[in-house]
Amino acid sequence: MREQSTSSAQLLEVKDLVVQFETSDGTVHAVNHLHLSLNKGETLALVGETGAGKTTSALAVMGLIDSPPGHIRQGEIWFQGINLLELEEEVYRSYRGSRISMIFQDPMTALNPVLPVVEQIAETIANHQKVSDAAAEERAIEMLELVRIPAERAYDYPHQFSGGMKQRVVIAIALACNPQLLIADEPTTALDVTIQAQVLEMMKELRDRLDTSMLMITHDLGVVAEVADKVAIMYAGEIIESGTLEDIFLTPSHPYTVGLFRSIPKLDEEVEFLAQIEGIMPDPSDLPSGCPFHPRCKYAEPICGTTKPELTTLSGDDHKVQCLIYEGRLRMKELPKGDLPNV
C-alpha cells in the first residue's frame, strides 16, 4: 500500500474522483473528476443544489458506495497519507466510526428504534475501542451529556426524543470515538430555525473541543457562514468554485455561485418575486457538453457549449473558479458589477 508525502497540516485530499452508477436507463455520472482538500482543524462546506453530487462524494470518502450499481471509476482519496481506496474492506471498515464519522440527513433512519440511545452509542464505542461493556456505557453517557442530553434520559428510546434531540444523539454517536474527520450531511435540514442554530453552535463547540475537522454538506449559505473556513461550490458532480469563506462570500465569481447568493431574500428589501436561477440541474445520465452550467447561464456564448473550462486561480492559492470568462475566452472578461450580489 502506497503512502503519500503530505503537509503535516493536511488531513484529507480527494484527487480526480469519478463515481458512476449503472442503471437500466444508462450510466449516471454522479461525481466527475472531483478535487478537494481539508486541513486539520478546518471546516470545509460543500455547497450545491439537490442532485449536485454532494452526498455521493461523502459516501465515497466513507467507502459506502454500493457496488453494484455504484462504482468508483477512478481517483484517489488520501486520508492521513493513506489512499483509502487501496485498503482492504476490513481495514476500511475499521476507519469508519473511529477515524472518520458521518452524520446523516435523517436521524430517524440512523437510529435503531428498538434500542435505548445509550446502547447505540456504547455499541459504536465497543466496536472500535478495546473497553468493557461498562466502560463503553459510561463513555456513552458522557457523550450524551456532552451534547446536552441529561444522563437520566440515556435509557430512553428514539421515539421519546424530539427531532433536535435525535440529531444530538446522532452527533454523539458520530463523535463517540473522537474521529479526526466528521462528515455532516445536511445535519440541520429537518430542524426548525431555533433548534438549527442551537445544533450548529453545539457542533462548533464540539469540533473545537475534540479537535475534529469537518466536511459540512449543505445547500444553506446561512449554515456555511456560521461554520465554514473554506467553501467548495458543487454543480453537476464538479467543483466549479472554491476558496476561503471570505473569497466566496465577498467575491463570488462563477455565475452559478452569484446566482445562489442573489436568490437569498434580504430583510431590508421588499420584492414581489425572489431572484432565481432559471432552469434545473442537468440529468446526470445526460450531462451537457462543455461547461455543465451553460444551459442555465445568462452569460453563455457558443463556445461554452463545446469547450470544458479549466480551474483558474483568481487570488492567492485558494480562490479557484471553473469558467471560460476567467480564461479570457469570452468577450466578457468579468461579471458585470451590477450583477454581483451585495453579500
Secondary structure, DSSP 8 states (H G I E B T S, - for coil): --B----TTEEEEEEEEEEEEEETTEEEEEEEEEEEEEETT-EEEEE--TTSSHHHHHHHHHT---TTTEEEEEEEEEETTEEGGGS-HHHHHHHBTTTEEEE-S-HHHHS-TTS-HHHHHHHHHHHHS---HHHHHHHHHHHHHHTT--GGGTT--GGGS-HHHHHHHHHHHHHTT--SEEEEESTTTTS-HHHHHHHHHHHHHHHHHHT-EEEEEES-HHHHHHH-SEEEEEETTEEEEEEEHHHHHHS--SHHHHHHHHTS--TT---SS----SS----TTS--SSSTTGGG-TT--GGGGT----EEEEETTTEEEE-GGGGT-SS-SS--GGGS---
